[in-house]
Amino acid sequence: MSPYYKDEFVQLWHGDCREILPTLEDRFDLAVTDPPYGETSLTWDRWPDGWPTALADYGITSLWCFGSMRMFLDRRDDFGGWRLSQDVIWSKPRGGVAYPDRATVRTHEIVTHWYRGDWTDVHHEQQRREHHGPGKGTIHRGETGPAWNGARRAHQWTDDGTRALSSVIECQTMRMRGTGHPTEKPTGILEPLIAYGCPVDGVVLDPFAGSGSTGAAAKALGRRAVLIEADEAYCEIAANRLSQDVLPFEEAQ
């Protein structure tokens, strides 16, 4: 069996991830995916039973998964054996639809990070951003925290002009400017997740690849990616997209 598309960075396979995974030789540092939530009557919105277990059986120990609170609660048994380490909020300005029976317009999406095994064995590298506010370039002395917050010893540190990335990441949706996939994710939300969980020489897996956004984001960061997509129409879209975005490895660093 041959991949639907392949370049220096990305392999794209057409089929069900639960059937494709056992045939692959690659081993993955991280999975990043946006599965069908199974919350609507749309024909494509069908939860593939057992896929988190399939990833675990294949040896994957680190997973970023997009979803809704309802999805994670309804499918909690599917994540049995996985441990939740953290969550990120994707803030989508002007990204929501106003429903008359809802208290608010939903302009966010949840991304959860799951892991298996020993946390120290899971690659995780804190992402930082440039900071232009007060205090840049100065030296501060930490203070011992209150007892209820755990004791912290005083320490000195030099401000390098960066701050840890916030757990709320603002990024516009791809509506009206993407490939036409109904739930396409912008690379702006994917890149920090991949950079956090996958080393530069690592490999990212997306078992529900859609239009190939995870592959595009991985390629931009100099990571390799293996994508699996069950719908051949989206495989074609992803292949066309990725073939126009092949970068030399040195430039992607």
Secondary structure, 3 states (H helix, E strand, C coil): CCCCEECCCEEEEECCHHHHHHHCCCCCCEEEECCCCCCCCCCCCCCCCCHHHHHHHCCCCEEEEEECHHHHHHCHHHHCCCEEEEEEEEECCCCCCCCCCCCCCCCEEEEEEEECCCHHHCCCCCCEEECCCCCCCCEEECCCCCHHHCCCCCCEEECCCEEECCCEEECCCCCCCCCCCCCCCCHHHHHHHHHHHCCCCCEEEECCCCCCHHHHHHHHCCCEEEEEECCHHHHHHHHHHHHCCCCCHHHHC
